[in-house]
Amino acid sequence: MASTQYRIKTNNKSNSIFLRFKQGSQFDTEASTGIKAPKGKFSSSLQRINPTDEVNYKKINATLRDLKVHIEKQYSSDSVDGVIINNKWLRNNIDGFLNRKSNEEAIDERQFLSTFMDSFIDTAKKRLDKPNNPISYRTIQHYETTKNKLNDYENHSGKLVKLTDIDLIFHEAFIEYLDTEQKLNPNTIGGYLSVIKRVCRKAELKGYEVNINYKSSDFSLPSNKTVDTYLTLEEIHKINNHKFDKDYLDNARDWLIIGCWTGFRVSDLLTLTKSNLDGGFIQKDTLKTDFPVYVPMHNNVKKILEKRNGKFPRRISDPKFNDYIKEVCKDVGLTYEIKGAKMSPIEIERNGKKKTIHRKVSGVYKKYELISSHVCRRSFATNHYGKLDTLTIMKITGHKTESQFLKYIKITPREYAVKLKKYWENINVNEFVNS
C-alpha cells in the first residue's frame, strides 16, 4: 500500500513542505509542494500546520489533506496503466492539483481545460467533419476565439480552469464575466459555452476526468431573440432603380443587389468573378462550408453584368462594403426608424485604464444604420420563404438545419398578418362558404 507523508527539511522563518510518496521497494520519491510553513508550526505527527496567525493554516491544512487524496487516487489509476511512478510523476501531479502547469502537454491536457483545448483545436484542423469534408475555417476560428475568452477569464480570476472545474459555479461565473466585463450578448456567450461543452465531451471520451455537471440541463446556453432587419422586395427594387452620382456607391449598390438575389455570404459574394459564371447560373464553392452552390441569375443581376461588360462590380473590402451600403440605403430614403441592434462604442475600465470596445446595442435606429453585409443573405432567405420550399432555400444559403434557417427568417408578426389580409382580399369568398 503506497503511503504519503509530509515533512520539512529546514528550520528557517518559512519552510517548504515536501511530500514523500513511497511503496516498499518499488519506489520512494519526494517533491516540494511549494507550500510554506512558519518556523516551528508544522506538526509531523499530525501532518498539519498548528494554529497560527502567520498564515491561513485552516486553508493550507485542507489543501494538504486533499492533495494526499489526489496523489493516492491518481496513483491507483496510473499504476493500472503502467505509468512509471517517479519524481517527475509526483511533481507533475502536485503541480496539476495546485493549479500549476507542468509544461508537459501530455500531463497538462489531462488536467487543464485550456491545454486540452489546444489539443482539441489542433486535432480539429486535421479532422474530417464528414467523409472528405474538413472542419471549416470558421468553425476552427470559433474554437480559437472561445479559447481566447477562456484565457481572458483565467487572467481575470487569477486561476487556471481544470476539466474538473466545469461545474455550475464555473458556468455562472463565466457567464457573469463575459456579460459584465466583456459586454457580450447572450447569443455570443451561448456560442462559447457550446464549444466548452463539446470540448468536455471529447475529453470524457478520451477517458479524462471531467466534471459531469457540463451535461446538466442547468448548464444552459444563454440566448436572446436577435432583432435583425432585411430588405423587402419593394426596397430592393427601389435601390436597384436609384441613380447614384458617386461611382463607389453605384459599385456598392450593384454588389448589394447581387447579394440580395444570390444569398451568398459576404466572403463569397465579394470574391465572385467571371469564372463563377456557368451559363445562366452563378456557381461558387462557398468558403464556410466548401459546398458547391448554384444560383440562377435574376434579371437584375443579368443587367448589372451587361452594364459592366459581363464582369462583376469592382472588388471592395468587407468593411468598405458595410460602410458604403449604409450610404446607399440612406440615399435611397430608408430613413424611417425601426427596432434593431448595431455595433456601438462602449467605454469600459480594465486594470485601472479606460478602453473603448465595440458591441451590438439594441435600440431604435434609422433603418439604413442597421444595414450590413448580412442583409443580403437574410433578405434572400426572408423574401423567398413561403414561395420556395425550405430545403431549396437552405441549399443556397448553406443552413444545415431547418431550426437554424427559421431563426434567420425576419418576417415580423405584423408582416405575416398583412400577407394573410392580402390573401383574403384576393381569394374567392365562395371557397370558404362551407368551411
ABEGO torsion letter per residue (X at the ends): XBBBBBBBABABABBBBBBBBBBEAABBBBBBAGBBBBBGABBAAAGBBBBBAABBAAAAAAAAAAAAAAAAAAAAAAAAAGBBBBAAAAAAAAAAAAGBBAGBAAAAAAABAAAAAAAAAAAAAABBABBGBBBBAAAAAAAAAAAAAAAAAAAAAGBBBBAAABBAAAAAAAAAAAAAAAGBBAAAAAAAAAAAAAAAAAAAAAGBBBBAAAABAABBBBBBBBBBBBBBAAAAAAAAABBBABAAAAAAAAAAAAAAAAGBBAAAAAABBAAABBEABBBBBBAAAGBBBBBBBBAAAAAAAAAAGGBBBBBBBAAAAAAAAAAAAAAAGBABBBBBBBBBBBBBBBGGBBBBBBBBBBEBBBAAAABBAAAAAAAAAAAABGABBAAAAAAAAGBABAAAAAAABABBAAAAAAAAAAAAAABBAAAAAAX
